[in-house]
């Protein structure tokens, strides 16, 4: 599988989706699990993305929707798991990377330990210009909607109070709660919003870059807040900055951001996750 790095990303973007609704078999390295969104049918759905390790279909893949709440515990998968899954092209989503997974076909093969085997697959796909991705998305609906971008400098992390669910999101939650659970017979629970949301501020390597401010949609940000549920607001804000800025984006890390855009607003990209392998030091030449 590491031979994939010999090829690297396609210059013309990811492979197009099949024209028909015929299912395809995908072999992926899971790299992104986005924060859950309210769903009238499932309670909460998540978007998962990964890198195809199949040489016949190179590039990034988005899987949505995934009902993470109702998966059996031993079926849940982690970031950097290698999985196989059967999926159909997502016809209501014009983005060429988007597929609808058939979750009962998903099989976790193994977990890639940090960091060397991960870098062998992912480093050839690291890009250096978020500005270029933005320009392409504005000009072409078929432009890449997923990428891994290494910033020139990470300028900060803004942590703000979460405003709560929108009226439409709350309507979905209320509708889900009202539906009887025919299988367990238990009352359904509502998806709670996190206390805080966060935005990375960074500059990419584009010569004309004036800076980017992108919302963090990473599941790990939500899970981190849940683990520190008893912390006060000031303490939690500080902990988020320490973790997601000080640790993940520290000087000893070759940090890059997994980014993705919105189906209805192609020019709006968010940070879906952080890639943070140790910085590789280049040995100095010996003196003669």
TORKOL-4160 file (C-alpha; in steps of 0.2 Angstrom, whole numbers, padded with zeros to 4 digits, m for minus):
288
<pt num="1" X="0000" Y="0000" Z="0000"/>
<pt num="2" X="0014" Y="0012" Z="0003"/>
<pt num="3" X="0017" Y="0011" Z="m0016"/>
<pt num="4" X="0003" Y="0024" Z="m0017"/>
<pt num="5" X="0016" Y="0037" Z="m0012"/>
<pt num="6" X="0025" Y="0034" Z="m0028"/>
<pt num="7" X="0011" Y="0041" Z="m0037"/>
<pt num="8" X="0004" Y="0055" Z="m0026"/>
<pt num="9" X="m0011" Y="0065" Z="m0030"/>
<pt num="10" X="m0019" Y="0068" Z="m0047"/>
<pt num="11" X="m0016" Y="0085" Z="m0055"/>
<pt num="12" X="m0034" Y="0085" Z="m0061"/>
<pt num="13" X="m0041" Y="0081" Z="m0044"/>
<pt num="14" X="m0050" Y="0066" Z="m0038"/>
<pt num="15" X="m0058" Y="0052" Z="m0049"/>
<pt num="16" X="m0076" Y="0057" Z="m0054"/>
<pt num="17" X="m0090" Y="0047" Z="m0047"/>
<pt num="18" X="m0098" Y="0033" Z="m0057"/>
<pt num="19" X="m0111" Y="0040" Z="m0069"/>
<pt num="20" X="m0124" Y="0026" Z="m0063"/>
<pt num="21" X="m0130" Y="0022" Z="m0046"/>
<pt num="22" X="m0120" Y="0006" Z="m0046"/>
<pt num="23" X="m0111" Y="0002" Z="m0030"/>
<pt num="24" X="m0092" Y="0003" Z="m0028"/>
<pt num="25" X="m0080" Y="m0005" Z="m0016"/>
<pt num="26" X="m0069" Y="0007" Z="m0007"/>
<pt num="27" X="m0053" Y="0004" Z="0003"/>
<pt num="28" X="m0050" Y="0019" Z="0014"/>
<pt num="29" X="m0038" Y="0026" Z="0027"/>
<pt num="30" X="m0050" Y="0035" Z="0038"/>
<pt num="31" X="m0043" Y="0053" Z="0042"/>
<pt num="32" X="m0058" Y="0063" Z="0047"/>
<pt num="33" X="m0073" Y="0061" Z="0058"/>
<pt num="34" X="m0083" Y="0077" Z="0058"/>
<pt num="35" X="m0093" Y="0083" Z="0073"/>
<pt num="36" X="m0111" Y="0076" Z="0073"/>
<pt num="37" X="m0126" Y="0086" Z="0066"/>
<pt num="38" X="m0144" Y="0085" Z="0071"/>
<pt num="39" X="m0154" Y="0073" Z="0061"/>
<pt num="40" X="m0173" Y="0070" Z="0061"/>
<pt num="41" X="m0171" Y="0052" Z="0056"/>
<pt num="42" X="m0155" Y="0046" Z="0066"/>
<pt num="43" X="m0154" Y="0059" Z="0080"/>
<pt num="44" X="m0136" Y="0063" Z="0074"/>
<pt num="45" X="m0126" Y="0060" Z="0058"/>
<pt num="46" X="m0108" Y="0062" Z="0055"/>
<pt num="47" X="m0097" Y="0065" Z="0040"/>
<pt num="48" X="m0082" Y="0054" Z="0038"/>
<pt num="49" X="m0068" Y="0057" Z="0025"/>
<pt num="50" X="m0053" Y="0047" Z="0021"/>
<pt num="51" X="m0039" Y="0044" Z="0008"/>
<pt num="52" X="m0042" Y="0030" Z="m0005"/>
<pt num="53" X="m0028" Y="0017" Z="m0004"/>
<pt num="54" X="m0034" Y="0008" Z="m0020"/>
<pt num="55" X="m0023" Y="0012" Z="m0034"/>
<pt num="56" X="m0038" Y="0011" Z="m0046"/>
<pt num="57" X="m0047" Y="0025" Z="m0037"/>
<pt num="58" X="m0034" Y="0038" Z="m0030"/>
<pt num="59" X="m0039" Y="0053" Z="m0020"/>
<pt num="60" X="m0050" Y="0059" Z="m0006"/>
<pt num="61" X="m0067" Y="0051" Z="m0002"/>
<pt num="62" X="m0082" Y="0058" Z="0009"/>
<pt num="63" X="m0094" Y="0046" Z="0017"/>
<pt num="64" X="m0111" Y="0054" Z="0022"/>
<pt num="65" X="m0123" Y="0051" Z="0031"/>
<pt num="66" X="m0117" Y="0040" Z="0044"/>
<pt num="67" X="m0128" Y="0036" Z="0059"/>
<pt num="68" X="m0114" Y="0035" Z="0072"/>
<pt num="69" X="m0126" Y="0034" Z="0087"/>
<pt num="70" X="m0134" Y="0017" Z="0082"/>
<pt num="71" X="m0118" Y="0008" Z="0077"/>
<pt num="72" X="m0114" Y="m0007" Z="0088"/>
<pt num="73" X="m0099" Y="m0003" Z="0099"/>
<pt num="74" X="m0087" Y="m0016" Z="0090"/>
<pt num="75" X="m0092" Y="m0008" Z="0073"/>
<pt num="76" X="m0086" Y="0009" Z="0077"/>
<pt num="77" X="m0070" Y="0014" Z="0069"/>
<pt num="78" X="m0056" Y="0026" Z="0073"/>
<pt num="79" X="m0046" Y="0039" Z="0064"/>
<pt num="80" X="m0032" Y="0030" Z="0054"/>
<pt num="81" X="m0041" Y="0014" Z="0053"/>
<pt num="82" X="m0040" Y="0005" Z="0036"/>
<pt num="83" X="m0057" Y="0000" Z="0031"/>
<pt num="84" X="m0067" Y="m0007" Z="0016"/>
<pt num="85" X="m0085" Y="m0002" Z="0013"/>
<pt num="86" X="m0097" Y="m0003" Z="m0001"/>
<pt num="87" X="m0105" Y="0014" Z="m0006"/>
<pt num="88" X="m0116" Y="0023" Z="m0019"/>
<pt num="89" X="m0112" Y="0039" Z="m0028"/>
<pt num="90" X="m0121" Y="0053" Z="m0018"/>
<pt num="91" X="m0132" Y="0060" Z="m0032"/>
<pt num="92" X="m0139" Y="0075" Z="m0021"/>
<pt num="93" X="m0121" Y="0081" Z="m0018"/>
<pt num="94" X="m0112" Y="0088" Z="m0033"/>
<pt num="95" X="m0095" Y="0086" Z="m0025"/>
<pt num="96" X="m0086" Y="0072" Z="m0034"/>
<pt num="97" X="m0078" Y="0065" Z="m0018"/>
<pt num="98" X="m0095" Y="0061" Z="m0010"/>
<pt num="99" X="m0103" Y="0044" Z="m0008"/>
<pt num="100" X="m0117" Y="0036" Z="0003"/>
<pt num="101" X="m0110" Y="0021" Z="0012"/>
<pt num="102" X="m0119" Y="0005" Z="0015"/>
<pt num="103" X="m0114" Y="0004" Z="0033"/>
<pt num="104" X="m0117" Y="m0015" Z="0035"/>
<pt num="105" X="m0103" Y="m0018" Z="0023"/>
<pt num="106" X="m0090" Y="m0009" Z="0032"/>
<pt num="107" X="m0075" Y="m0019" Z="0039"/>
<pt num="108" X="m0061" Y="m0012" Z="0049"/>
<pt num="109" X="m0045" Y="m0021" Z="0043"/>
<pt num="110" X="m0032" Y="m0013" Z="0054"/>
<pt num="111" X="m0026" Y="0002" Z="0063"/>
<pt num="112" X="m0011" Y="0012" Z="0057"/>
<pt num="113" X="0000" Y="0017" Z="0072"/>
<pt num="114" X="0008" Y="0034" Z="0072"/>
<pt num="115" X="0017" Y="0041" Z="0062"/>
<pt num="116" X="0028" Y="0033" Z="0049"/>
<pt num="117" X="0015" Y="0022" Z="0040"/>
<pt num="118" X="0003" Y="0036" Z="0040"/>
<pt num="119" X="0016" Y="0048" Z="0033"/>
<pt num="120" X="0020" Y="0036" Z="0019"/>
<pt num="121" X="0002" Y="0037" Z="0013"/>
<pt num="122" X="m0003" Y="0055" Z="0017"/>
<pt num="123" X="0013" Y="0066" Z="0015"/>
<pt num="124" X="0012" Y="0065" Z="m0004"/>
<pt num="125" X="m0006" Y="0073" Z="m0003"/>
<pt num="126" X="m0001" Y="0088" Z="0007"/>
<pt num="127" X="m0004" Y="0104" Z="m0002"/>
<pt num="128" X="0003" Y="0122" Z="0003"/>
<pt num="129" X="m0010" Y="0134" Z="m0004"/>
<pt num="130" X="m0028" Y="0136" Z="0004"/>
<pt num="131" X="m0030" Y="0151" Z="m0007"/>
<pt num="132" X="m0028" Y="0140" Z="m0023"/>
<pt num="133" X="m0041" Y="0129" Z="m0017"/>
<pt num="134" X="m0053" Y="0143" Z="m0013"/>
<pt num="135" X="m0050" Y="0150" Z="m0031"/>
<pt num="136" X="m0053" Y="0134" Z="m0039"/>
<pt num="137" X="m0069" Y="0131" Z="m0029"/>
<pt num="138" X="m0076" Y="0148" Z="m0034"/>
<pt num="139" X="m0072" Y="0144" Z="m0052"/>
<pt num="140" X="m0077" Y="0126" Z="m0054"/>
<pt num="141" X="m0091" Y="0116" Z="m0046"/>
<pt num="142" X="m0080" Y="0100" Z="m0049"/>
<pt num="143" X="m0065" Y="0107" Z="m0040"/>
<pt num="144" X="m0058" Y="0097" Z="m0026"/>
<pt num="145" X="m0069" Y="0099" Z="m0010"/>
<pt num="146" X="m0057" Y="0090" Z="0002"/>
<pt num="147" X="m0038" Y="0093" Z="0004"/>
<pt num="148" X="m0024" Y="0092" Z="0017"/>
<pt num="149" X="m0016" Y="0109" Z="0018"/>
<pt num="150" X="0000" Y="0113" Z="0027"/>
<pt num="151" X="0000" Y="0131" Z="0033"/>
<pt num="152" X="0015" Y="0143" Z="0033"/>
<pt num="153" X="0011" Y="0149" Z="0050"/>
<pt num="154" X="m0003" Y="0146" Z="0063"/>
<pt num="155" X="m0008" Y="0163" Z="0070"/>
<pt num="156" X="m0020" Y="0158" Z="0083"/>
<pt num="157" X="m0036" Y="0148" Z="0089"/>
<pt num="158" X="m0052" Y="0158" Z="0093"/>
<pt num="159" X="m0063" Y="0150" Z="0105"/>
<pt num="160" X="m0081" Y="0156" Z="0106"/>
<pt num="161" X="m0097" Y="0152" Z="0115"/>
<pt num="162" X="m0108" Y="0140" Z="0105"/>
<pt num="163" X="m0124" Y="0149" Z="0100"/>
<pt num="164" X="m0134" Y="0133" Z="0101"/>
<pt num="165" X="m0144" Y="0125" Z="0088"/>
<pt num="166" X="m0152" Y="0134" Z="0074"/>
<pt num="167" X="m0171" Y="0133" Z="0073"/>
<pt num="168" X="m0170" Y="0121" Z="0059"/>
<pt num="169" X="m0158" Y="0110" Z="0069"/>
<pt num="170" X="m0169" Y="0111" Z="0084"/>
<pt num="171" X="m0184" Y="0106" Z="0074"/>
<pt num="172" X="m0175" Y="0090" Z="0068"/>
<pt num="173" X="m0170" Y="0086" Z="0086"/>
<pt num="174" X="m0188" Y="0088" Z="0092"/>
<pt num="175" X="m0195" Y="0077" Z="0078"/>
<pt num="176" X="m0182" Y="0063" Z="0082"/>
<pt num="177" X="m0186" Y="0064" Z="0100"/>
<pt num="178" X="m0205" Y="0062" Z="0097"/>
<pt num="179" X="m0202" Y="0046" Z="0086"/>
<pt num="180" X="m0205" Y="0030" Z="0096"/>
<pt num="181" X="m0189" Y="0018" Z="0097"/>
<pt num="182" X="m0197" Y="0002" Z="0091"/>
<pt num="183" X="m0181" Y="m0008" Z="0094"/>
<pt num="184" X="m0175" Y="m0003" Z="0112"/>
<pt num="185" X="m0191" Y="0004" Z="0119"/>
<pt num="186" X="m0181" Y="0017" Z="0127"/>
<pt num="187" X="m0184" Y="0036" Z="0127"/>
<pt num="188" X="m0173" Y="0045" Z="0114"/>
<pt num="189" X="m0160" Y="0057" Z="0120"/>
<pt num="190" X="m0157" Y="0074" Z="0111"/>
<pt num="191" X="m0140" Y="0079" Z="0104"/>
<pt num="192" X="m0133" Y="0093" Z="0115"/>
<pt num="193" X="m0122" Y="0107" Z="0107"/>
<pt num="194" X="m0105" Y="0109" Z="0114"/>
<pt num="195" X="m0101" Y="0124" Z="0125"/>
<pt num="196" X="m0088" Y="0131" Z="0113"/>
<pt num="197" X="m0084" Y="0132" Z="0095"/>
<pt num="198" X="m0067" Y="0136" Z="0088"/>
<pt num="199" X="m0058" Y="0144" Z="0073"/>
<pt num="200" X="m0041" Y="0142" Z="0067"/>
<pt num="201" X="m0032" Y="0157" Z="0060"/>
<pt num="202" X="m0017" Y="0154" Z="0048"/>
<pt num="203" X="m0008" Y="0159" Z="0033"/>
<pt num="204" X="m0004" Y="0147" Z="0019"/>
<pt num="205" X="0011" Y="0147" Z="0007"/>
<pt num="206" X="0002" Y="0157" Z="m0007"/>
<pt num="207" X="0012" Y="0173" Z="m0010"/>
<pt num="208" X="m0004" Y="0184" Z="m0009"/>
<pt num="209" X="m0011" Y="0175" Z="0006"/>
<pt num="210" X="m0019" Y="0188" Z="0018"/>
<pt num="211" X="m0024" Y="0174" Z="0031"/>
<pt num="212" X="m0038" Y="0161" Z="0033"/>
<pt num="213" X="m0050" Y="0159" Z="0048"/>
<pt num="214" X="m0059" Y="0143" Z="0047"/>
<pt num="215" X="m0071" Y="0134" Z="0059"/>
<pt num="216" X="m0066" Y="0118" Z="0067"/>
<pt num="217" X="m0079" Y="0104" Z="0063"/>
<pt num="218" X="m0068" Y="0090" Z="0071"/>
<pt num="219" X="m0077" Y="0077" Z="0082"/>
<pt num="220" X="m0062" Y="0077" Z="0093"/>
<pt num="221" X="m0066" Y="0095" Z="0098"/>
<pt num="222" X="m0083" Y="0090" Z="0104"/>
<pt num="223" X="m0077" Y="0074" Z="0112"/>
<pt num="224" X="m0063" Y="0084" Z="0121"/>
<pt num="225" X="m0077" Y="0096" Z="0129"/>
<pt num="226" X="m0087" Y="0081" Z="0134"/>
<pt num="227" X="m0072" Y="0074" Z="0144"/>
<pt num="228" X="m0070" Y="0090" Z="0153"/>
<pt num="229" X="m0088" Y="0093" Z="0156"/>
<pt num="230" X="m0085" Y="0098" Z="0174"/>
<pt num="231" X="m0073" Y="0112" Z="0170"/>
<pt num="232" X="m0078" Y="0130" Z="0171"/>
<pt num="233" X="m0079" Y="0140" Z="0155"/>
<pt num="234" X="m0062" Y="0149" Z="0158"/>
<pt num="235" X="m0054" Y="0133" Z="0162"/>
<pt num="236" X="m0061" Y="0124" Z="0147"/>
<pt num="237" X="m0057" Y="0138" Z="0135"/>
<pt num="238" X="m0039" Y="0137" Z="0141"/>
<pt num="239" X="m0038" Y="0118" Z="0139"/>
<pt num="240" X="m0045" Y="0119" Z="0121"/>
<pt num="241" X="m0031" Y="0131" Z="0117"/>
<pt num="242" X="m0018" Y="0121" Z="0125"/>
<pt num="243" X="m0023" Y="0105" Z="0116"/>
<pt num="244" X="m0028" Y="0111" Z="0099"/>
<pt num="245" X="m0015" Y="0125" Z="0097"/>
<pt num="246" X="m0001" Y="0122" Z="0109"/>
<pt num="247" X="0000" Y="0103" Z="0107"/>
<pt num="248" X="m0007" Y="0099" Z="0090"/>
<pt num="249" X="0001" Y="0115" Z="0082"/>
<pt num="250" X="0016" Y="0116" Z="0092"/>
<pt num="251" X="0034" Y="0120" Z="0085"/>
<pt num="252" X="0038" Y="0101" Z="0085"/>
<pt num="253" X="0024" Y="0096" Z="0074"/>
<pt num="254" X="0023" Y="0096" Z="0055"/>
<pt num="255" X="0005" Y="0102" Z="0056"/>
<pt num="256" X="m0007" Y="0102" Z="0042"/>
<pt num="257" X="m0026" Y="0104" Z="0041"/>
<pt num="258" X="m0039" Y="0092" Z="0034"/>
<pt num="259" X="m0051" Y="0104" Z="0025"/>
<pt num="260" X="m0067" Y="0102" Z="0017"/>
<pt num="261" X="m0081" Y="0113" Z="0009"/>
<pt num="262" X="m0100" Y="0114" Z="0011"/>
<pt num="263" X="m0111" Y="0106" Z="m0002"/>
<pt num="264" X="m0122" Y="0122" Z="m0004"/>
<pt num="265" X="m0107" Y="0135" Z="m0001"/>
<pt num="266" X="m0093" Y="0128" Z="m0011"/>
<pt num="267" X="m0082" Y="0143" Z="m0007"/>
<pt num="268" X="m0083" Y="0140" Z="0012"/>
<pt num="269" X="m0070" Y="0128" Z="0019"/>
<pt num="270" X="m0068" Y="0122" Z="0037"/>
<pt num="271" X="m0055" Y="0113" Z="0046"/>
<pt num="272" X="m0061" Y="0095" Z="0048"/>
<pt num="273" X="m0046" Y="0088" Z="0058"/>
<pt num="274" X="m0028" Y="0091" Z="0062"/>
<pt num="275" X="m0013" Y="0081" Z="0055"/>
<pt num="276" X="0001" Y="0083" Z="0067"/>
<pt num="277" X="0016" Y="0071" Z="0065"/>
<pt num="278" X="0032" Y="0075" Z="0073"/>
<pt num="279" X="0043" Y="0087" Z="0063"/>
<pt num="280" X="0056" Y="0078" Z="0053"/>
<pt num="281" X="0073" Y="0086" Z="0057"/>
<pt num="282" X="0085" Y="0087" Z="0042"/>
<pt num="283" X="0103" Y="0082" Z="0047"/>
<pt num="284" X="0116" Y="0095" Z="0044"/>
<pt num="285" X="0130" Y="0091" Z="0032"/>
<pt num="286" X="0146" Y="0085" Z="0040"/>
<pt num="287" X="0160" Y="0098" Z="0041"/>
<pt num="288" X="0176" Y="0093" Z="0032"/>
